[in-house]
Amino acid sequence: MTNQTHQGHSRGKSLRAAAIGNALEWFDWTLYGIFSVYLARNLFDKADPRSALLSTLAVFAVGFIARPVGGFVFGKLGDRYGRKAVLVTTMILLAICSAGIGLIPSYSSIGIGASILLVILRLLQGLAHGGETGVSYTYVAEIAPKEKRGLWSSTVFISVTLGVMAATATAATLTSMLGKEAMDDYGWRIGFYIGGILGIYALFLRRSAQESQVFEHKKAAPAKPLTKREILIIARNIIMLSAASNVTYYTWVTFAPSTAIAKGMDASGAYWASLAAQVLCLIWLPVCGWMADKFGRKPIVFAWGLAVIVLSYPISAMVTQEPMTLFFAQVLGLGAWALIASIYPAIVSEQVPTQARAQGVGFVSSLSVAIFGGTAPYINTYLAGSGYEFLYIGYLMCLGLMAIIASIIIKETARIDLADIR
């Protein structure tokens, strides 16, 4: 085996380890959103169902508060000690948190203690997820060949989508097998137990991955620290690229089944409709990554922003109590979202020099998720319940416009060597 062939094999093995870890990480993270209705019924006061659901969504947002802290702390560790060590550590913490949520006693057993335990575990999960996500984006972008970085980057959200699909399929299967009463009682806990076990499996895979060569090169030739102006430009670019993606993902993907169920849609039908739409997204993601390598990042980001503006109202208006309407809405939403998701790890990594990449990507992208993604389900639920859903649609359109502006002001970064970014 030649050195080049061996290097290619090692890169492929590392990519698989990162991708499978991402899938299992997002399985754990997504379960909270999918099972939010059951969490509200079991870990909060049932006297006011709408208040209980809003409380569950508020705890969902609390997890996002911890994400920037996790991105900062674990990102700093990733820039100092390497990407691989952080990816292993965060996977351990995620597995523990997932299993822990499944073990929380009900509100009827320990009262408000159940809600407090959920908040604590969600905060820890947010810390791990913030660190995991930023370092994972950085790692995949750095091990990819520069001419195929968009395509390789698409594997991150292919694996994320597989993780979300697995969580959705778990919910659909448990709902179909156990029925409503059993799901309310104990069925939702099974999903969190599965997440904890799968997280341990991902841990062993990641231990066999190689370190990023771009990081190793940086260690051999340390670069000067970034200036305040450079830091502000990087933060501006990442937030403008991230905002619309964060909000639409949690509105159109993660919480779409729960929102539809709250409107009266059959739970099993909602989960299977969402799952079918995500299957189509898997096929489209690598195509979008390939297009970004061929035509550049800027045209793809522009198309994404335009799609958000055009599709926000139709996607919101078309969902009724029929599962097929959720399927078509998610096909449109996921089709648009894949434009940015396919290249997201690459394009945010291309905004930051190597010496600060894991910390910069981890902290700023997690901060953006906390501000925009973490609050999205709560704002959407509150405005829809108050008769002001049109305000939320307008909010989405404004974020789409922000993405279009980002496509104009960022530099074209397709096919550049990440080690050359200063």
N, C-alpha and C positions, 0 to 999 in steps of 0.2 A: 504494500500500500504506500503510495507516494505521500509526501508531507502535505500537499494540497488536498489530496483525497481524504487523508486523516483529519485535516482541519475542517473540511466540509462535513465529515461524519460527526465530529465533535460539536460543530455548530448546530447540526440537525438534532442531535441528542439533547443539547441544551435547550433548543427551541421547544421540543416536545415536553421537556420537564417543566419549562415555564408555562407553556400553554395548558397542560393538564392541571398544574397548580392554580392557574387563573380560573379555570372552569370550576374547580372545587371551592375556591375562595368565593366566587360569585354565587355558587349554589348556597353556601352558608348565608351570605349577605342578603340574597334575594328572598330566602324563606321568610324573613321578617315581614317584607312587604306583602307577599302572597298570603301569609297567614295572619295578617293584621286584624281581620275580622274576629278570628278565634282568640287572638291575644287580648283583644278588647273585652271579649266575653268572659275570659278566665282570669286575667290578671288585673282587672279594673272593676270598679263598681258597676253592676249591671242596671242600676236604677234608671240611668239615662243612656240608652244605647248610642245616640249620636255623640254625647259627651265622652263616652268611653272610647269610641273610635277616634275622635279628635285627640284624646289623650295618648292613644297608641301612636298616632301619627306625630304627635309632639315628641314622644320618646324616639321615634324614628329620626326626627330632626336633631335630637340631642346627640345621637350617634355621630352625626355629621360635624358637630362642634368639635369633637375629639379628632376628626380626620386631619385638619391642618396641623395639629400638634404632632400626631403620628407621622405625617409627611415630613415635618421639620426634623423631628428627632431621629426617625429611622433613615430619612434621606441623608442627614449629616453623617450617620454611621455608615451608610452605603457609600458615600464619597470618601470616607476615611479608611474603612476596612474592607470594602468590596461589596458588590451587589448580591452575591450568592449567600453570604452569611445572614443578611437581612431577610432575604426571601425565605430562608429556613425558619428563622425566629418568628416572623409574623404568621407563618402557616401554623406553627404550634399554638400561638395565642388564639387564632381564629377557630381552630378545632375545639379548644377548651371552651370558648364562649358559646359556640353553637350547641354543644352538648349541655352546657350550663343552663341555657334558656329552656331547653326541654325539661330540665329537672326542677324548675321553679314551682313551688307549691301554688295552688290556686288562691285567688283573692278570698274565697269563702273559707279557706283554711287558715291563712295567716294575715288577712286584711291587707293594709297598705304596704306591708313588708314585701308582698309579691310585686307590687309596682316598683318599689325601691330596688329590689334585686334585678328587675328587668333594666332599669336605668343604669345600674352599675355595669352589668354585662354588656349593654349596648355601648356604653362609653369605652370599655376595653376593646370591644369589637371595632369601634370607630378608630381607635388608636392603631390597631393592627392593620385595618383596611387602608388607612391613610398612608402608612409606611409601605405596605405591600404594593399598592397600586402604583405609586410614583416610581419605586425602584424597579418594578416589573416593566413598566413602560420604557424606562431607561435601558434596562438590560436587553430587552428584545431589539430595540433600535440599535444598540451598540454591537450586537453579535450579527446583525443582518448585513449582507453585501450591499454596498451603497447604491448600486443600480436597481436593487430589488427591495429597498427598505420599506416602501409603501406596501408591497405585497406581503412581506414578512410581518409588517406591523398589523396587517388585517387579521393575522392569526390570533392576536390578543383578544379582539372582540368576537372572533369566531369562537374562541374558547369561552369568553364571557357569555356569549349567546347560548353555547352548549350548557354552561352552568345554570343559566336562567331557565333554559328548556328543561333541564333535569329537575330543577326545583318545581317548575310548573307541572311537569309530568308526574312528579311525586305527589303533588297536591291533587291532581286530577285522578290518579290511581287510588290514593287513599280515600278521596271523596266518593268515588264510584264503588269501592269495596266496602267501606265502613258505614256510609250513610251519614246523614246530618247529625244525628244525636251522638254517635260515637266520635265524629270529628270534633264536635263541641267539647266532648268530655276528655278524650285522650289522644285522638288520632293526629292532631296537629303536632303533638310532641314527638311522634315517630320521625317526622321529617327532620327535626333538629338533631335527633340521635344519629340519623344517617349522615348528616352533615359533619358531625364530629368524627365519625369513623372514617369517612372519605378524606377528611383533612389530614389524618394520620398517614394515609396512603400517599398523599401528595408530598408530605414531608420527606419520605424516603426517596421519592423521585428527584426532588430538588437537591438532595445531598450529593447526587451523582453528576450534577451539572458542572460545566467549566466556568471559570471567571471570565468576565468581559475583557477582550484584548485591548479595547479602547481605554478601559480603566487601568489596565496594567501598564500601558504606554504612558498614561498620565502620571502614574506613580514614579516612573523612571525619569520623567521630565516635568516637574511641577510648574504650574502656570501662576501668574500673578492674580491676586484677588480681584473681584469685580468692583467697579466703581458704583456709587449710588445711582447715577444716571443709567448705567447699564442694567442694574437690578430692576429699576422702575420700568424700563422698556421691556425687559423680559416678562415681568409680571403683567404689564398691560397686554402684551401680545397673547399670553397664555389665557388670561381671563376672557379676552374678546373671542378667542377661538373656542373656549369651553362653555360659556354661559348658556347658549341656546341648546347645546348638546346635553348639558346637565339637566336642564328643566324638561326638555322633551323626552329624554330617556325615562325619567321617573314618572312622567305623565302618560306617555304613549306606550311604555313597555312594562315597567315593574308594577305600577299600581293600576294599570288599565283593567285587569280582571276584577280586582277588588272594587273599583269604581263602578264597573258594570254590574257586579253582584249587588252592590248597594242600591242600584236603580231597579233591581228586581230580576236580573238575569239569573238563570239556573247556574249554580256554582260549577258543576262539572262541565257544562257546555261552555262556560266562559274560559275555563282553564284549557280545554282542548282546542278552542278557537284560537287562543293566544299561542298555544304550542304550534299549531299549523302555520301561523304567520311567521313564527320564528324560524321554522324549517326553510322557508323561502328566503329569509334574510341570510341564512348561512351560505346560500349559493351566490348571493349578490355581493357580499362583503369582499371576497377576494377580487372580484371584477372591479370594484371601486378602487381597491388598493393598486391593482395593475394600471388602471387609468391614471391614477395620481403619479405613478412612476413614468408613464409615457407622456402625459400632457402637463404635468406639474401640479404643485399643491394649490396654487392660487385659483385656477379655474374650478377646482373641485370645491374649495371652501366657498367660493362665490355661488355656485350652484346649490350648495347646502343652505346658505342663508336665504336664497330666493325660495327654495322649497318650503322652508319654515313659514315664510310670509304667506305663500299661496295655500298651503295645506292646513294651517291651524284651525280655521273655521270648519271646513268640511269634515275633518277628523272628529272634531267635537260634536258636530250636529248629527252625524250619521248613526251613532250608537243608540240602539233601542234595547228591548228586552230579548231580542233574537241574537243568539251567538254568532250567526253569520255576519251581522253588522259589525261586531267587534273584530272578526277576522279581517274584513275588508279595511276597516279603520287602521288596524295594526299593520297590514300589508303596506298601506300608504305611508304610515309613520315610520316603520322600519326601513322601507325603501329609501326614504329621505335621510334618515339618521345614519344609515350605512355609509353615506358619502363622507361624512366627517369621522365616524367611528373607525372606518377602515384604516385611516391614516393618522388617527389621533396620537398614538404613542410616538410615531415618527415625527410628526410636525411639532409637537410640544418639545420633544427631545432636541429637535433642530434649532430651537430658540435659545438653548442654554449651552455654554461651554462645558467641557468634560469635568473640570474641577469642581463645578457646582451643580452638575446636571441632576443627580438623584435628589438632592435637597431642593433645588429650584422647581423641578417638575413635581416632586412629591408635595411640597408645601403649597405652591401656588395653585396647582390643579385641585388639591384637596380643599383649599380655601374657597375656590370657585364652586366646587361641589357643595360645600357647606352653605354658602350664601344662596346659591341658585337651586341646586338639586335637592338639598335637605329640606328646604322650606316649600318646595313645589307641591307635594301631595297635600300638605296642610292648607296652603293658600287656595289650591284648586277645590278641595272639599268644602272649605268655609265659604268661598264665593259662590260655588254652585248651590250650596244649601241656603244661601241668602238671596238667591235670584240675580246674582251679578256675574254670571259665568262669562259674559261678554268682556268684562275687564281682564279676565285671565287670558282670553284669546288675544286681546290687544297687547298684553304683556309678552306673550310668545312672539308676536309679530315684531315687536321692538327688539327682542333679542335676535331675531333673524336678521334685522337690519344691522345690528352690531356685527354679526358674522360677515356680512357683505363688506362692511368697512374694514374689518380685519383682513379680508382677502386683498384689499387694495394696499394696505400699509405694510404688511409683512413682506420680507424678502422671499424670493423663490429659492427653496432649499432642496429641491429634488436632486438626487444623485451627487450631492456634496459629501465629502468624507467628514464624519462627525468629529474626528480628531483635528480638523482644520477650522472648526468653528471657534471664534475668539470673542 
